[in-house]
Every structure is written in structure tokens, then in C-alpha cells.
């Protein structure tokens, strides 16, 4: 098993130590473990929310070459080069070109989950994919124009298994700049998708150059070389192989030329064992993770869920029994529910409107 070592991890006697650790071109440390059938690895750590403010402002020649490389998921070839130049023929500098690519992807591709196939080649053909495909295409088009770019693999900073992939591109002396084309698409064309979620959302245009600051990073690029060498099995088998650029790919038994497609947060290699392979589920293949916010935001998230449950229950009872106190209770708990959204900075305007109407309704009831 391979995984990026979280910056906050300190290995001690209580932790299962990796068999090997090496630094990779992204500046992160890649750990390699060998686990037996009954062994489990559980890491509990604190991590800072995603930000690019402390990232370097200059790249070495080796780093620049790494972030301009041609990969299977984000190919730099005749097709992507032609498309990138076609999109940006009127733009003068790298920032304007990246901005034009951002608008092109948001306007011309459709978000679906799960995608029919991973990788840019498939995405260009069917024009449908999830956050991964949106990200892989942005990376490929920037690299085709010699703009260093990477697909950032991580998760929303709340809940269980809330995976997400987005982008960064590099401008000399400014550093890495955040871009999220899939969230921009969803906010532009499906603005109510995250209406009741714990995610802070932005106007779609703000996802070029920034994020809501509610995500964590597992890996700062895709297709990371795996060492010790990952040799593909001759007869790979899984019940549901995924497609990469239309070709079957068996996660956990194959690599992309010795590289992990992405680490979210791990990549694994199973020994050939038909009984084991036939019983695999997603947790065996990707691992599992759960993220909990600290402090007041965690308290407000719990209060939001509790108040909604009470509000729905008391509202139903008040309509059944036509009771004054139940009516006051459900309106008051709905007010608390809306306040939690506002204090967490989640869709402040619309929930402020809801809060106003519910407060007026409560005052009317009390009168």
C-alpha cells in the first residue's frame, strides 16, 4: 500500500511504521507499507484546511518539467495542444489563457457522477464527467500551453468519504493559483445542488483564483510513480473494473506504467487470491476517511442537524394537534436551524431571507 504521509504525522511505537518513505517531485513524502490479510492501518491526525498561501513562488527546472509532463489521464498531445491554442488565441499572458480555459470547460462540459470512463481522451469524446475529468482536462490544456499545472486530489473538509479533485496552475512570482472548474459548473448550472449541505459555496466565477477554504489535500498531483516498482499482474481481475480512456483498468492490481492514477488517500496492490479479490468493496480499494471540523463550526454543524430534526417533528405534531406551544417550538427551532447556516457562512443571503420570514411568523403566532 502506498500513501502520502500527512504533514502532522509523527511515527512512534503505537503506529505501524512504513517499510519505506521517499520524497516525490511534488515535495510530499510517499510511504510504502506491506500489510497482511488481517492487518489494519488507522491514522488519526489534525490537518490544516487547504490553502496556497505558503506555497513556493518559483519552480526549479525539474519541478517545471514535472508539472508540464504528458500523462495518461492528462495527455499533452496534438489534440489537446490544438484545442488549447484554439481556446486562447486572443489571450496574451498565462493568467488570461488559464482563465479562458476555465470558462471553456465550464461552458462546454457536463458534470455527471459516476463518469463512464476516466481520463481526458474519454472526456473530450463524451463531454461528460465528474470533478476528476474536469480537473484532468484543465491540467492537460494548461500544460499544452507550457503553463505548469496539477490536479489536486483531496476531500471536502467534513463528513465521510467526500472526495474531490480540483486544480492549481503556476505563475512565476505569484505561485500556485487555485481553480475549480467542476464546482464552477455546478454553481452556474445547478446552483441548488448544495442547498442543504455543510459546504460553503461561492459564485461560480470565484472558483477561478480561489476556493471556499473548506477542503483538505491528500496528494498534490496524479500519476505518482510508485516505488518499490509496481508491476502489473498478467491476469488482473475485479468484479467491476473501471475504464480509463475507454480501456478496462483493475484498481488494486494494475498501475499506469508503474504509477498510481491518484492517491485518495491510498493506492494498493493485492496479491493474486481469487477468494480475496471476489470479496473486495470500495473500502478495501480506496480506504475510508472521515473528517471532523474543530471548534464552533463543529458545534454549529451538530446543532443544525439536531434543530432540523426537532423542527420537523414539532411541526408535524403541531398540525396534528393544533397546539400553540408546538407551533412556537417548531418555528423557534427552524430559526435556530437557519441561524446555524448563517453563522457557518453557508448561503447567507437565502437563509437570511428564510430567517426573516420565520421570525415574522413566530412574532405573529406570539401576538
C-alpha positions as MATLAB code, in Angstrom:
seq = 'XXXXXXXXXXXXXXXXXXXXXXXXXXXXXXXXXXXXXXXXXXXXXXXXXXXXXXXXXXXXXXXXXXXXXXXXXXXXXXXXXXXXXXXXXXXXXXXXXXXXXXXXXXXXXXXXXXXXXXXXXXXXXXXXXXXXXXXXXXXXXXXXXXXXXXXXXXXXXXXXXXXXXXXXXXXXXXXXXXXXXXXXXXXXXXXXXXXXXXXXXXXXXXXXXXXXXXXXXXXXXXXXXXXXXXXXXXXXXXXXXXXXXXXXXXXXXXXXXXXXXXXXXXXXXXXXXXXXXXXXXXXXXXXXXXXXXXXXXXXXXXXXXXXXXXXXXXXXXXXXXXXXXXXXXXXXXXXXXXXXXXXXXXXXXXXXXXXXXXXXXXXXXXX';
ca = [
       0.000    0.000    0.000;
       1.216    3.500   -0.872;
       0.018    6.782    0.643;
       1.176   10.371    1.040;
       2.314   10.933    4.621;
       0.186   13.695    6.218;
       2.474   16.548    7.381;
       1.290   16.285   11.006;
       2.025   12.564   11.429;
       4.714   11.642   13.947;
       5.560    7.937   13.903;
       6.008    6.278   17.284;
       5.772    2.819   18.814;
       1.954    2.833   18.638;
       1.929    3.499   14.883;
       2.545    0.930   12.182;
       5.684    2.327   10.583;
       6.062    2.287    6.797;
       8.581   -0.053    5.219;
       9.874    2.784    3.062;
       9.453    6.562    2.770;
      10.701    8.710   -0.091;
      10.225   12.279   -1.260;
       8.399   12.699   -4.564;
       8.546   15.573   -7.098;
       5.523   17.326   -5.522;
       7.571   17.836   -2.329;
       5.419   15.346   -0.421;
       6.573   12.105    1.198;
       5.267    8.812   -0.166;
       5.088    5.901    2.285;
       5.077    2.214    1.346;
       3.514   -0.433    3.600;
       3.220   -4.207    3.393;
       0.097   -5.388    5.229;
      -1.022   -8.921    5.924;
      -4.596  -10.062    5.386;
      -5.759   -9.247    8.917;
      -3.790   -6.049    9.482;
      -5.412   -2.605    9.596;
      -3.817    0.828    9.401;
      -5.702    3.634   11.159;
      -4.241    7.147   11.264;
      -5.792    9.933   13.315;
      -4.325   13.399   12.789;
      -5.075   17.094   12.534;
      -4.599   18.853    9.212;
      -4.834   22.449    8.064;
      -7.503   23.477    5.593;
      -6.335   23.783    2.003;
      -4.558   26.997    1.059;
      -1.879   28.017   -1.442;
      -0.556   30.993    0.546;
       2.548   29.165    1.823;
       3.402   27.503   -1.487;
       6.625   28.422   -3.284;
       6.666   31.330   -5.756;
       9.346   29.867   -8.037;
       9.858   26.438   -9.573;
      13.114   24.661  -10.325;
      13.659   23.396  -13.854;
      12.952   19.851  -12.626;
       9.684   20.916  -10.970;
       8.589   22.838  -14.045;
       9.247   19.807  -16.259;
       7.286   17.605  -13.844;
       4.215   19.864  -13.978;
       4.396   20.072  -17.783;
       4.653   16.324  -18.334;
       2.448   14.232  -20.588;
       0.358   11.673  -18.659;
      -2.340    9.117  -19.410;
      -5.104   10.974  -17.546;
      -3.966   14.440  -18.731;
      -2.278   13.929  -22.105;
      -0.296   16.656  -23.839;
      -0.713   15.688  -27.483;
      -1.772   17.128  -30.827;
      -5.462   17.193  -29.888;
      -5.096   18.934  -26.526;
      -2.486   21.346  -27.927;
      -4.735   22.273  -30.850;
      -7.714   22.772  -28.534;
      -5.734   24.825  -26.012;
      -4.437   27.165  -28.725;
      -7.908   27.468  -30.243;
      -9.382   28.474  -26.861;
      -6.666   31.024  -26.057;
      -5.719   32.577  -29.380;
      -6.858   36.031  -28.217;
      -5.213   35.914  -24.768;
      -1.815   37.483  -24.145;
      -0.465   36.055  -20.870;
      -0.649   32.790  -18.933;
      -3.224   34.015  -16.426;
      -5.587   35.133  -19.216;
      -5.070   31.827  -21.018;
      -5.861   29.805  -17.888;
      -8.953   31.977  -17.360;
     -10.122   31.295  -20.917;
      -9.624   27.541  -20.389;
     -11.656   27.776  -17.164;
     -14.604   29.399  -18.992;
     -14.379   26.968  -21.902;
     -14.578   23.870  -19.662;
     -17.433   25.268  -17.544;
     -19.464   26.147  -20.639;
     -18.843   23.063  -22.790;
     -18.800   20.032  -20.500;
     -21.404   18.425  -18.270;
     -20.963   17.128  -14.728;
     -22.152   13.561  -14.072;
     -21.238   11.027  -11.404;
     -20.026    8.400  -11.833;
     -18.340    9.047  -15.179;
     -18.473    6.394  -17.865;
     -14.677    6.484  -18.193;
     -11.744    8.271  -16.576;
      -9.236   10.415  -18.473;
      -9.172   13.339  -20.878;
      -9.454   11.279  -24.055;
     -12.854    9.950  -22.992;
     -13.930   13.320  -21.585;
     -13.236   15.058  -24.894;
     -15.339   12.454  -26.677;
     -18.434   12.227  -24.443;
     -18.149   15.702  -22.827;
     -19.415   14.297  -19.508;
     -17.520   13.547  -16.323;
     -17.090   14.346  -12.660;
     -14.620   16.571  -10.792;
     -11.742   14.309  -11.825;
     -12.340   14.693  -15.549;
     -12.921   18.450  -15.252;
      -9.620   18.687  -13.413;
      -7.649   16.387  -15.747;
      -8.720   18.427  -18.778;
      -7.755   21.742  -17.189;
      -4.328   20.273  -16.369;
      -3.826   18.953  -19.899;
      -4.829   22.205  -21.645;
      -2.608   24.346  -19.411;
       0.365   22.029  -19.874;
      -0.188   22.075  -23.643;
       0.471   25.843  -23.450;
       3.568   25.375  -21.234;
       1.695   26.574  -18.149;
       2.662   24.353  -15.167;
      -0.493   22.802  -13.741;
      -1.565   19.986  -11.459;
      -4.680   18.119  -10.361;
      -5.062   18.353   -6.583;
      -6.604   15.245   -5.021;
      -8.380   15.592   -1.699;
     -11.679   15.788    0.128;
     -14.258   18.231    1.379;
     -13.371   19.031    4.993;
     -16.400   17.441    6.607;
     -18.095   14.072    6.784;
     -17.152   10.666    5.430;
     -15.682    9.879    2.010;
     -16.473   13.293    0.466;
     -13.844   13.052   -2.264;
     -12.999   15.964   -4.551;
     -10.409   16.908   -7.200;
      -9.539   20.412   -8.394;
      -6.616   22.319   -9.943;
      -3.736   24.673   -9.459;
      -1.719   26.413  -12.163;
       1.570   28.224  -11.660;
       2.511   31.823  -12.480;
       6.096   32.865  -11.844;
       6.462   35.129   -8.768;
       2.766   34.677   -7.942;
       2.874   30.952   -7.197;
       0.141   28.349   -7.396;
      -3.365   29.625   -8.184;
      -6.472   27.608   -7.304;
      -9.093   26.697   -9.913;
     -12.183   24.506   -9.568;
     -13.992   24.039  -12.878;
     -16.434   21.362  -11.672;
     -17.680   23.472   -8.743;
     -17.943   26.475  -11.057;
     -20.098   24.374  -13.404;
     -22.355   23.184  -10.570;
     -22.789   26.673   -9.125;
     -23.524   28.140  -12.545;
     -25.916   25.456  -13.806;
     -27.141   23.565  -10.709;
     -26.971   26.212   -8.032;
     -29.315   24.374   -5.637;
     -27.277   21.145   -5.576;
     -25.554   22.109   -2.305;
     -28.529   23.992   -0.875;
     -28.791   21.961    2.347;
     -25.185   20.758    2.605;
     -22.469   21.787    5.050;
     -20.406   23.175    2.204;
     -19.814   26.889    1.816;
     -20.376   27.770   -1.835;
     -19.172   30.733   -3.909;
     -20.393   32.494   -7.024;
     -19.204   30.349   -9.915;
     -16.711   32.900  -11.267;
     -14.852   33.000   -7.928;
     -13.705   29.425   -8.402;
     -11.031   30.810  -10.695;
      -8.343   32.067   -8.336;
      -9.861   30.896   -5.055;
     -11.898   28.373   -3.098;
     -14.234   28.433   -0.118;
     -11.416   27.146    2.137;
     -13.286   24.001    3.183;
     -11.188   21.183    1.772;
      -8.077   19.146    2.592;
      -5.365   17.708    0.330;
      -4.327   14.060    0.016;
      -1.960   14.436   -2.946;
      -0.714   17.395   -4.984;
      -0.929   15.675   -8.344;
      -1.971   12.484  -10.100;
       0.019    9.630  -11.655;
       2.665    9.478   -8.941;
       5.448    6.932   -9.553;
       5.232    4.046   -7.090;
       8.426    2.715   -5.519;
       9.156   -0.097   -4.874;
       8.221   -0.737   -8.501;
       4.590   -1.644   -9.160;
       4.493   -4.490  -11.672;
       1.135   -5.202  -13.300;
      -0.363   -8.659  -12.897;
      -0.773  -10.547  -16.135;
      -4.364  -11.576  -15.369;
      -5.903   -8.799  -13.314;
      -9.411   -9.344  -12.060;
     -12.020   -7.310  -10.238;
     -15.766   -7.583  -10.341;
     -16.199   -4.052  -11.670;
     -13.110   -2.762  -13.463;
     -13.179    0.963  -14.151;
     -12.446    2.402  -17.577;
      -9.539    4.753  -18.230;
      -9.781    6.332  -21.671;
     -12.171    3.535  -22.604;
      -9.850    0.687  -21.564;
     -10.592   -1.620  -18.586;
      -8.409   -0.934  -15.557;
      -8.383   -3.099  -12.419;
      -7.798   -0.882   -9.400;
      -5.501   -2.601   -6.907;
      -3.970   -4.977   -9.441;
      -2.731   -2.646  -12.135;
      -0.845    0.623  -12.428;
      -0.464    3.226  -15.152;
       3.077    2.388  -16.270;
       4.154    1.953  -12.646;
       2.167    4.940  -11.413;
      -0.949    5.298   -9.274;
      -3.789    7.009  -11.169;
      -4.306    9.034   -7.986;
      -3.894    8.663   -4.217;
      -7.199    9.329   -2.458;
      -5.757    8.743    0.052;
      -4.065    5.414   -0.814;
      -3.178    3.095   -3.668;
      -2.869   -0.648   -3.128;
      -1.671   -3.844   -4.763;
      -3.369   -7.096   -3.807;
      -1.710  -10.453   -4.070;
      -3.426  -12.772   -6.530;
      -6.059  -14.510   -4.453;
      -9.410  -15.280   -6.102;
     -11.271  -15.561   -2.780;
      -9.918  -12.202   -1.631;
     -10.442  -10.381   -4.918;
     -14.038  -11.552   -5.272;
     -14.914  -10.032   -1.872;
     -13.466   -6.554   -2.452;
     -15.550   -3.458   -1.835;
     -14.781    0.248   -2.132;
     -13.301    0.487    1.371;
     -10.719   -2.184    0.535;
      -9.770   -0.429   -2.681;
      -9.685    3.245   -1.662;
      -9.564    3.073    2.101;
     -12.003    5.130    4.164;
     -11.727    8.511    5.791;
     -13.820   10.759    7.975;
     -13.164   14.438    8.604;
     -14.471   16.358   11.584;
     -14.243   20.103   11.983;
     -12.982   21.595   15.226;
     -14.420   24.287   17.484;
     -17.508   26.393   16.866;
     -18.079   25.061   13.346;
     -18.328   21.515   14.662;
     -20.767   22.649   17.363;
     -22.930   24.533   14.842;
     -22.977   21.532   12.489;
     -24.298   19.316   15.280;
     -26.805   21.956   16.369;
     -28.010   22.341   12.783;
     -28.808   18.646   12.436;
     -30.428   18.443   15.878;
     -32.581   21.552   15.411;
     -33.815   20.377   11.989;
     -34.930   17.041   13.458;
     -36.785   18.775   16.295;
     -38.290   21.367   13.950;
     -39.743   18.745   11.583;
     -41.095   16.650   14.456;
     -42.750   19.559   16.292;
     -44.134   20.993   13.040;
     -45.818   17.678   12.237;
     -47.222   17.400   15.774;
     -48.490   20.992   15.729;
     -50.505   20.336   12.563;
     -51.933   17.144   14.040;
     -52.859   18.557   17.441;
     -53.139   22.298   16.594;
     -51.189   23.165   19.738;
     -49.900   26.706   20.387;
     -46.744   25.589   22.185;
     -45.846   23.091   19.486;
     -46.267   25.820   16.851;
     -43.950   28.139   18.776;
     -41.439   25.293   19.247;
     -41.175   24.366   15.572;
     -40.816   27.986   14.449;
     -38.185   28.654   17.082;
     -36.149   25.581   16.170;
     -36.362   26.473   12.467;
     -34.951   29.900   13.410;
     -32.049   28.162   15.172;
     -31.557   25.948   12.106;
     -31.354   28.941    9.740;
     -29.039   30.778   12.143;
     -26.607   27.834   12.064;
     -26.329   28.158    8.273;
     -25.688   31.884    8.552;
     -23.074   31.564   11.327;
     -21.304   28.860    9.300;
     -21.367   31.234    6.271;
     -23.357   28.781    4.147;
     -25.619   30.544    1.605;
     -26.045   33.551    3.889;
     -28.445   35.569    1.712;
     -31.103   32.928    1.127;
     -31.065   31.669    4.721;
     -31.264   35.245    5.988;
     -34.471   35.594    3.978;
     -35.797   32.340    5.483;
     -34.814   33.572    8.937;
     -36.670   36.850    8.442;
     -39.884   35.147    7.297;
     -39.787   32.580   10.093;
     -39.086   35.295   12.699;
     -42.087   37.311   11.454;
     -44.204   34.168   11.538;
     -43.132   33.469   15.117;
     -43.946   37.050   16.165;
     -47.358   36.703   14.518;
     -48.004   33.497   16.473;
     -46.957   35.107   19.751;
     -49.249   38.075   19.099;
];
